[in-house]
Amino acid sequence: MITFYIWLQLSLVCLLGAMSPGPSVALIINNTVKKNRLNGIVTSIGHGLGVSFYALLAVLGLGILIENYFNIFIGFQIAGSCFLIAIGLHAIFSANKSEINEINSEKVISASAFIQGFLIAFLNPKILVFFTALFSQFIHVDAITSDKIILVLTPGIIDTIWYIFISIAITFYSINNFIYKNKIIIQKIMGVLLIVIALTILYKFI
């Protein structure tokens, strides 16, 4: 059963994943600045649904793995923790090179802000890899339906809330300027937190 502490761990990792610079952030900023705040919020909702879709696929796939190949699942848990550590290390060492590049609106598939948000997540298979590695740490043999629902809904809700926050905050110069000036430090902190969380999960195998 997923306790509040476990949910807190899951939520923190999902938040760190949402906060990572990338094309999704660029799209949210693009739709907010070039159109308006409402379009940025609608894009955020679409992105959150796209993330929830991959979360659902990850949970269903891991459920099958647990029922039929439990030993492989244990190995997958360890590999997943190592993957999270690798993400953290990459965030730390690539912080000086990270940039948020503006997306060319002419290359977006749909004119709808909602569809744009959904597709930017749906067309990124790395999200499925991330959730498969992440959820392998939190799902168990006796996982009940409510646990699986929590695993699916938590990332999507957190992702949506974070990007809505970005949509609102980006219109305030002081906040936008602070994030831009401190993006290297922020990314390094996120990397360290990811590594710490992964190590605490690995500790149970010792």
Backbone as a ProteinNet text record, in pm:
[ID]
protein_1_A
[PRIMARY]
MITFYIWLQLSLVCLLGAMSPGPSVALIINNTVKKNRLNGIVTSIGHGLGVSFYALLAVLGLGILIENYFNIFIGFQIAGSCFLIAIGLHAIFSANKSEINEINSEKVISASAFIQGFLIAFLNPKILVFFTALFSQFIHVDAITSDKIILVLTPGIIDTIWYIFISIAITFYSINNFIYKNKIIIQKIMGVLLIVIALTILYKFI
[TERTIARY]
84.9	0	87.6	46.5	123	91	188.9	172.4	196.9	171	193	340.8	430.6	574.4	616.8	565.5	598	542.8	419.6	359.2	439.5	493.3	574.1	700.9	764.2	882.2	847.5	738.7	693.4	665	596.4	559	681.6	781.8	902.3	976.7	989.5	1057.1	979.5	846.8	763.9	777.7	783.9	800.4	935.7	1040.5	1174	1177.6	1107.7	1102.5	1031.3	922.7	848.2	929.2	1013.5	1090.6	1212.7	1247.7	1366.3	1346.9	1447.2	1436.4	1423	1347.7	1330.9	1226.9	1188.2	1092.6	955.5	914.4	783.2	778.3	884.3	892.2	892.2	967.4	976	838.9	761.5	628.1	535	538.4	453.5	487.1	616.3	660.2	618.6	636	602.3	454.1	366.2	222.6	176.1	245.4	208	249.8	372.9	426.8	368.2	362.7	317.2	165.5	93	-53	-104	-128.9	-170.6	-160.7	-185.4	-173.3	-270.2	-393.6	-493.6	-447.6	-386.1	-335	-224.1	-142.8	-38.4	-97.6	-205.8	-272.5	-335.7	-401.2	-463.8	-357.2	-243.9	-132.4	-83.3	-78.1	-33.6	-125.7	-255.5	-352.2	-334.6	-316	-292.8	-167.5	-61.6	64.9	46.1	-28.2	-52.2	-125.1	-219.9	-292	-199.1	-109.1	-11.8	79.7	120.8	205.2	128.4	0.9	-81.6	-98	-105.4	-118	3.1	122.7	244.1	254.2	204.8	205.4	116.8	2.6	-88.2	-22.5	44.1	113	220.4	293.7	401.3	344.9	235.5	174.9	121.9	55	0.3	111.4	218.9	330.7	401.3	419.4	485.7	397.2	264.7	174.6	188.3	198.8	217	351.2	452.8	587.3	591.1	523.2	522.6	454.2	341.7	264.1	335.2	412.6	469.3	620.4	691.7	838.3	890.3	862.4	894.1	1044.9	1128.6	1273.5	1327.1	1270.7	1311	1268.8	1153	1102.9	1196.5	1250.3	1343.8	1467	1517.6	1632.5	1598.3	1473.3	1427.6	1423.5	1387	1385.4	1524.7	1623.8	1761.1	1808.6	1778.5	1818.3	1748.8	1622.4	1549	1611.3	1657.6	1724	1852.8	1925.3	2049.6	2020.5	1906.8	1866.9	1837.5	1770.9	1740.6	1869.1	1967.2	2096.8	2164.7	2155.5	2215.8	2152.3	2020.1	1950.3	2000.4	2015.8	2065	2205.3	2293.7	2431.4	2434.7	2349.1	2344.4	2297.5	2199.1	2148.3	2256.5	2339.9	2446.9	2555.5	2604.2	2719.4	2684.2	2556.8	2517.8	2451.7	2450.1	2381.4	2437.8	2570.6	2632.9	2597.2	2552.5	2521.2	2372.9	2290	2144.8	2092.1	2003	1937.2	1792	1706.5	1568.2	1551.1	1539.4	1529.7	1384.1	1357	1220.5	1180.8	1056.8	1006.4	946.3	976.3	919.5	773.6	681.2	539.2	494.5	568.3	530.3	548.7	630.9	658.7	566.9	480.3	386.9	278.8	245	153.4	14.4	-38.8	-175.3	-177.1	-278	-293.4	-356.7	-415.3	-481.2	-378.6	-387.3	-293.6	-302.2	-424	-441.8	-373.6	-396.4	-337.3	-185.4	-135.1	9.5	69.3	3.8	53.5	52.6	-56.7	-66	40.3	56.7	149.6	295.4	330.4	470.6	510.2	410.5	436.4	422.8	316.4	288.5	398.5	458.7	562.4	701.4	708.1	836.5	839.5	885.7	885.8	976.4	1065.4	1151.3	1069.6	949.6	861.9	820.2	791.1	753.6	869.1	991.4	1109.8	1127.9	1109.1	1124.6	1024.8	897.6	795.4	812.5	856.4	879.6	988.9	1095	1203.4	1156.8	1079.1	1032.6	932.2	829.9	723.2	770.2	878.8	930.2	975.3	998	1039.4	919.8	801.1	686.2	572.9	574.9	467.2	511.8	419.3	453.3	359.2	391.2	311.1	166.5	147.1	12.2	-49.2	-1.9	-53.3	-202.3	-279.3	-423.5	-456.8	-580.6	-621.9	-600.7	-628.3	-611.9	-466.2	-372.9	-230.7	-195.9	-248.6	-220.1	-280.3	-399.4	-464.2	-380.8	-327	-241.7	-117.3	-58.2	62.8	34.1	-84.7	-119.7	-154.9	-233.7	-284.4	-180.6	-96.1	-0.7	89.3	156.1	244.1	169.4	50.1	-25.6	-71.1	-118.5	-165.6	-49.4	60.8	178	232.5	240.8	289.7	202.4	71.1	-22.3	-9.4	-5.6	4	133.8	244.9	373.8	373.8	323.2	325.8	224.2	115.7	23.8	94.3	170.8	249.6	347.1	411.8	504.6	429.7	311.6	231.9	197.9	170.3	136.1	261.8	364.9	486.5	563.3	558.1	638.3	592.6	469.5	419.7	465.8	529.4	584.5	735.9	785.4	926	1021.6	992.8	1085.6	1110	1002.5	1016.4	1090.2	1050.3	1115	1263.6	1298.5	1438.2	1517.5	1456	1523.1	1553.8	1454.4	1474.6	1585.1	1584.6	1685.7	1825.9	1839.6	1971.4	2024.6	1935.1	1976.9	1949.6	1929.7	1889.2	1996.1	2124.1	2231.1	2226.7	2213.6	2206.5	2081.5	1968.2	1842.4	1853.2	1913.2	1925.3	2017.6	2126.1	2217.6	2149.8	2069.6	1996.4	1899.1	1830.6	1737.8	1812.7	1932.2	2012.4	2052.7	2095.4	2135.7	2017	1900.9	1782.4	1742.4	1752.8	1721.2	1813	1942	2040.1	2011	1981.2	1952.6	1830.6	1725.4	1603.8	1631.6	1708.6	1741.5	1823.2	1915.4	1999.7	1917.9	1819.9	1735	1650.6	1612.4	1536.6	1626.2	1749.8	1845.1	1882.2	1872.9	1915	1837.6	1713.4	1631.3	1679.5	1764.6	1816.9	1945.7	1999.7	2126.7	2100.4
-120.9	0	124.8	224	347.5	437.3	455.9	542.9	687.8	778.2	920.7	947.9	882.3	901.6	855	738.3	686.5	779.5	826.2	919.1	1047.1	1092.3	1213.8	1195.4	1078	1047.2	1049.1	982.2	976.4	1116.1	1195.4	1331	1418.2	1404.3	1484.8	1451.2	1322.2	1281.4	1331.2	1319.1	1366.5	1517.5	1589.8	1734.8	1770.6	1699.9	1725.3	1695.4	1588.7	1555.8	1663.8	1716.8	1822.7	1951.5	1975.5	2099.5	2098.7	1980.7	1971.5	2051.9	2130.4	2208.6	2117	2158.5	2075.7	2134.9	2060.1	2110.5	2142.2	2069.8	2096.3	2235.8	2270.1	2403.9	2509.6	2481.8	2577.1	2599.8	2492.4	2504.8	2585.8	2558.4	2632.1	2781.4	2812	2951.9	3015.2	2940	2990.9	3026.6	2935.7	2960.2	3069.4	3082.1	3185.1	3324	3333.6	3463.6	3510	3419.8	3459.1	3470.2	3395.3	3400.9	3472.8	3396.2	3457	3352.5	3396.9	3309.7	3191.7	3216.4	3110.8	2997.9	3035.5	2933.5	2850.6	2915.6	2842.6	2742.3	2780.8	2691.7	2573.3	2599.9	2492.8	2396.1	2448.5	2364	2276.4	2332.7	2258.2	2140.8	2162.1	2055.4	1942.7	1979.5	1879.3	1798.9	1866.2	1798.3	1703.2	1744.7	1659.5	1531.8	1540.2	1421.3	1328.3	1387	1306.2	1231	1295.7	1233.1	1121.4	1144.7	1043.2	919.8	941.2	829.2	736.8	794.4	713.5	649.4	720.1	663.9	539.7	544.7	430.4	311.8	337.8	230.7	166.8	249	198.2	109.1	152.6	75.6	-58.4	-58.1	-181.9	-279.2	-227.3	-312.8	-373.4	-295.6	-345.4	-446.6	-427.9	-523.2	-661.6	-667	-794.9	-856.5	-771.9	-820	-881.2	-817.8	-866.7	-1003.7	-1017.5	-1140.2	-1259.9	-1237.5	-1349	-1365.6	-1256.5	-1264.7	-1180.3	-1223.5	-1142.6	-1118.6	-1220.7	-1205.5	-1099.3	-1100.5	-998.9	-861.1	-856	-728.8	-671.3	-758.5	-712.1	-650.5	-719.9	-666.2	-533.8	-523.4	-400.5	-286.3	-317.8	-216.6	-157.2	-245.9	-200	-118	-168.5	-96.4	39.8	44.4	170.4	273.4	228.8	320.7	374.7	286.7	328.9	429.9	409.3	501.3	639.5	642.5	771.3	841.2	762.7	819.8	878.9	808	856.4	988.3	998.4	1123.1	1236.6	1206	1307.1	1353.5	1259.4	1294.1	1377.6	1339.4	1415.2	1558	1572.8	1706.3	1792.2	1729	1803.4	1846.6	1751.6	1778.8	1851.1	1851.9	1922	2055.2	2093.1	2216.7	2338.7	2343.4	2459.8	2472.3	2359.8	2361	2375.5	2365.6	2362.2	2497	2488.8	2607.7	2573.5	2671.1	2653.3	2726.1	2649.4	2707.2	2727.8	2837.7	2866.7	2774.2	2722.8	2634.6	2717.5	2680.7	2749.2	2707.7	2801.2	2767.1	2708.4	2732.9	2681.4	2530.7	2474.6	2331.6	2251.7	2319.4	2250.4	2184.5	2057.4	1979.2	2040.4	2080	2130.9	2276.4	2348.7	2488.3	2498.5	2391.1	2391.6	2382.4	2471.4	2471.4	2340.9	2288.4	2163.3	2046.9	2036.1	1927.9	1940.3	2062.5	2084.7	2030.8	2062.4	2016.5	1865.5	1803.1	1657.3	1591.4	1642.1	1579.5	1595.4	1707.9	1726.8	1622.8	1574.2	1465.8	1330	1312.4	1184.7	1143.4	1239.9	1209.5	1201.6	1194.9	1180.7	1047.3	939.2	806	796.2	893.4	891.9	900.1	959.6	971	832.3	741.4	604.6	533.5	553	492.3	544.7	675.2	738	679.8	670.3	620.3	471.2	395.2	252.8	234	313.7	307	357.2	463.5	522.9	433.3	387.2	310.3	174.2	123.1	-6.2	1.4	122.5	141.6	148.2	171.9	198.8	97.1	14	-83.1	-218.5	-293.4	-420.6	-530.5	-653.2	-767.9	-753.9	-705.6	-694.6	-556.8	-487.1	-352.5	-358.3	-278.1	-274.9	-170.2	-171.9	-82.2	64.8	100.7	240.4	284.5	192.3	225.2	257.5	176.8	197	328.1	359.4	485.4	604	593.1	699.9	717.3	605.4	611.1	676.5	657.9	715.1	863.6	896.9	1034	1132.5	1087.9	1179.1	1251.5	1180	1250.4	1349.5	1308.9	1396.7	1523.4	1509.8	1626.3	1719.5	1661.6	1743.5	1814	1741.2	1798.6	1915.4	1895.2	2000.6	2123.8	2101.8	2214	2291.6	2217.6	2285.2	2373	2320.2	2397.2	2512	2494	2607.1	2717.3	2675.2	2772.7	2846.4	2770.9	2832.5	2932.9	2893.8	2981	3113	3105	3226.6	3305.2	3231.9	3298.8	3365.7	3307	3359.5	3499.4	3534.6	3668	3773.4	3727.6	3820.7	3827.4	3939.7	3955.3	3913.9	3951.3	3926	3776.3	3695.8	3551.1	3490.6	3529.8	3478.2	3509.3	3629.6	3672.2	3592.5	3564.6	3487.5	3345.3	3279	3142.8	3139.7	3237.9	3240.6	3258	3348.3	3375.6	3258.9	3182.2	3074.8	2934.8	2923.1	2793.9	2686.3	2724.1	2626	2568.4	2655.4	2610.6	2526.1	2570.4	2497.8	2357.6	2345.5	2215.1	2123.2	2178.4	2096.6	2046.1	2132.3	2091.6	1978.8	1988.9	1883.7	1752.6	1760.9	1641.6	1573.8	1652.2	1597.4	1530.3	1593.2	1536.6	1403.9	1395.1	1270.3	1157.7	1188.9	1087.9	1042.8	1137	1103.9	1012.6	1045.9	964.2	823.5	813.5	682.3	599.4	662.9	590.8	540.9	619	574.7	453.9	449.6	335.7	212.5	229.9	118.5	61.7	143.8	102	-20.8	-34.1	-146.6	-280.9	-278.6	-402.9	-446.9	-362.1	-394.7	-489.2
0	0	0	-78.2	-87.8	31.6	119.7	236	195.6	289.6	260.5	232.3	306.6	286.7	148	105.9	-27.1	-134.4	-112.6	-209	-217.9	-102.8	-100.9	-183	-170.1	-251	-399.5	-434.3	-572.9	-626.6	-547.9	-590.2	-613.9	-526.5	-539.3	-668.6	-699.2	-822.2	-944.2	-939.8	-1051.3	-1069.8	-958.6	-965.9	-1025.8	-983.8	-1037.8	-1187.4	-1227.3	-1369.1	-1448.8	-1394.1	-1462	-1470.4	-1369.3	-1363.8	-1456.1	-1508.6	-1594.4	-1722.7	-1762.5	-1886.3	-2007	-2105.4	-2224.4	-2318	-2421	-2520.5	-2463.2	-2358.3	-2298.6	-2237	-2163.5	-2104.1	-2213.8	-2319.8	-2430.4	-2494.2	-2508.5	-2568.4	-2479	-2348.4	-2255.1	-2260.6	-2257.4	-2263.1	-2394.9	-2503.6	-2635.9	-2645.5	-2601.7	-2611	-2515.9	-2401.8	-2305	-2353	-2401.3	-2442.3	-2575.1	-2672.9	-2806.2	-2816	-2732.2	-2736.8	-2611.5	-2506	-2379.1	-2268.1	-2146.5	-2029.6	-2037.1	-2085.7	-2093.4	-2185.6	-2298.2	-2389.9	-2325.2	-2241.3	-2169.9	-2072.9	-2005.5	-1909.7	-1982.1	-2094.2	-2171.9	-2223.1	-2265.9	-2311.1	-2196.6	-2077.7	-1959.1	-1929.1	-1943.2	-1917.6	-2019.4	-2144.6	-2248	-2221.9	-2177.9	-2147	-2029.5	-1928.8	-1813.4	-1850.6	-1944	-1989.2	-2067.1	-2146.1	-2219.4	-2125.1	-2018.2	-1916.8	-1846.1	-1814.6	-1749	-1837.2	-1967.8	-2061.4	-2051	-2050.1	-2038.1	-1899.2	-1797.7	-1662.7	-1657.3	-1725.5	-1730.6	-1799.9	-1912.4	-1983.9	-1897.2	-1823.3	-1737.2	-1626.7	-1563	-1454.5	-1505.9	-1620.7	-1677.1	-1714.2	-1772.2	-1810.8	-1691.1	-1586.5	-1465.6	-1392.9	-1400.6	-1337.5	-1398.3	-1529.7	-1599.6	-1562.3	-1552.8	-1519.7	-1379.5	-1284.5	-1145.8	-1136.5	-1204.6	-1195.3	-1257.1	-1362.4	-1437	-1422.7	-1397.8	-1393.2	-1276.9	-1153.9	-1036.8	-1020.7	-1047.2	-1033.4	-1129.4	-1250.1	-1347.7	-1297.7	-1231.8	-1179.3	-1073.5	-985.6	-883.5	-949.6	-1052.1	-1125.7	-1191.5	-1236.3	-1299.8	-1199.4	-1073.4	-968.5	-947.2	-939.6	-918.1	-1037.5	-1158.5	-1279.8	-1286.1	-1239.4	-1239.6	-1148.6	-1032.2	-938.7	-999.7	-1066.3	-1132.2	-1243.2	-1310.9	-1416.7	-1359.3	-1244	-1179.5	-1136.2	-1089.8	-1052.1	-1175.4	-1287.4	-1412.1	-1455.8	-1439.4	-1473.2	-1384.1	-1255	-1161	-1195.6	-1227.8	-1264.4	-1391.7	-1487.4	-1613.2	-1587.9	-1498.3	-1466.1	-1402.2	-1318	-1250.2	-1346.8	-1428	-1513.5	-1644	-1679.2	-1801.6	-1771.6	-1644	-1603.8	-1675.1	-1691.1	-1754.2	-1901.9	-1960.1	-2103	-2130.4	-2025.3	-2045.9	-2091.2	-2188.6	-2240.3	-2270.6	-2262.2	-2302.6	-2434.5	-2540.9	-2673.8	-2712	-2776.6	-2818.3	-2932.2	-2926.5	-3030.7	-3142.4	-3264.4	-3379.9	-3393	-3378.3	-3379.1	-3511.9	-3620.1	-3750	-3757.7	-3669	-3671.6	-3580.8	-3504	-3415.7	-3500.3	-3468.1	-3551	-3556.5	-3440.5	-3434.5	-3390.1	-3436.8	-3396.3	-3258.6	-3211.1	-3080	-2968.4	-2870.7	-2758	-2680.2	-2663	-2588.5	-2660.3	-2790	-2868.7	-2870.6	-2880.1	-2877.9	-2748.3	-2635.3	-2505.8	-2494.5	-2544.8	-2537.7	-2625.1	-2747	-2840.8	-2799.9	-2737.4	-2697.5	-2593.6	-2516.9	-2421.3	-2488.9	-2567.3	-2631.9	-2728.8	-2795.7	-2894.3	-2832.5	-2700.8	-2631.1	-2555.8	-2622.2	-2558.8	-2437.1	-2416.7	-2298.7	-2170.2	-2180.2	-2063.9	-2016.7	-2112.2	-2076	-2007	-2058.9	-1998.1	-1855.5	-1838.6	-1707.6	-1607.1	-1646.4	-1554.8	-1526.6	-1625.5	-1602.1	-1498.3	-1509.2	-1410.4	-1274.5	-1273.6	-1148.7	-1076.8	-1148.9	-1086	-1037.5	-1095.7	-1050.4	-904.3	-854.5	-716.1	-620	-673.5	-587.2	-598.3	-702.7	-719.5	-664.9	-604	-540.4	-587.9	-548.9	-590.4	-546.4	-423.3	-367	-389.8	-491.1	-518.8	-551	-480	-502.9	-608.7	-653.5	-761.9	-726.1	-600.2	-559.3	-568.4	-539.3	-551.5	-696.4	-788.2	-930	-979.8	-929	-967.4	-920.8	-798.4	-745	-830.9	-872.1	-955.4	-1089.7	-1142.8	-1272.9	-1260.7	-1158.6	-1145.9	-1092.7	-999.6	-935.6	-1036.2	-1128.9	-1223.9	-1311.4	-1359	-1447.1	-1377.1	-1252.5	-1177.3	-1143.3	-1096.6	-1061.6	-1184.9	-1295.7	-1420.8	-1464	-1458.6	-1498.8	-1409.2	-1278	-1183.7	-1203.8	-1224.5	-1242.5	-1366.9	-1478.3	-1602.3	-1600.8	-1527.3	-1509.7	-1431.3	-1329.2	-1252.6	-1344.3	-1434.9	-1530.1	-1617.5	-1665.2	-1751.5	-1683.2	-1553.5	-1478.3	-1442.9	-1394.8	-1348.2	-1460.4	-1579.5	-1690.3	-1730.9	-1692.6	-1726.1	-1626.1	-1517.3	-1420.2	-1439.3	-1476.6	-1515.1	-1404.2	-1279.5	-1169.6	-1149.3	-1156.3	-1138.6	-1256.5	-1375.4	-1496.2	-1495.8	-1455.1	-1452.2	-1348.2	-1232.3	-1127.6	-1174.6	-1236.4	-1286	-1390.3	-1479.9	-1586.1	-1528.1	-1431.1	-1374.5	-1290.5	-1229.9	-1139.1	-1194.6	-1326.4	-1383.1	-1363.4	-1363.1	-1345.8	-1203.7	-1104.7	-965.4	-943.4	-999.1	-983.2	-1041.8	-1160.3	-1224.1	-1144.5	-1088.6	-1008.5	-880.8	-819.7	-699.2	-731.7	-845.7	-887.1	-908.3	-968.6	-991.5	-862.9	-764.2	-633.5	-565.1	-568.9	-505.6	-569.6	-702	-771.1	-725.6	-712.8	-669.8	-526.5	-437.7	-297.7	-287.5	-362.7	-359.8	-411.9	-521.4	-578.3	-480.3	-409.2	-311.9	-193.5	-150	-40	-80.9	-208.7	-259.7	-269.2	-315.5	-327.5	-192.1	-89.3	45.6	94.2	50	97.8	43.8	-59.8	-115.3	-46.8	39.3	107.6	224.9
[MASK]
++++++++++++++++++++++++++++++++++++++++++++++++++++++++++++++++++++++++++++++++++++++++++++++++++++++++++++++++++++++++++++++++++++++++++++++++++++++++++++++++++++++++++++++++++++++++++++++++++++++++++++++

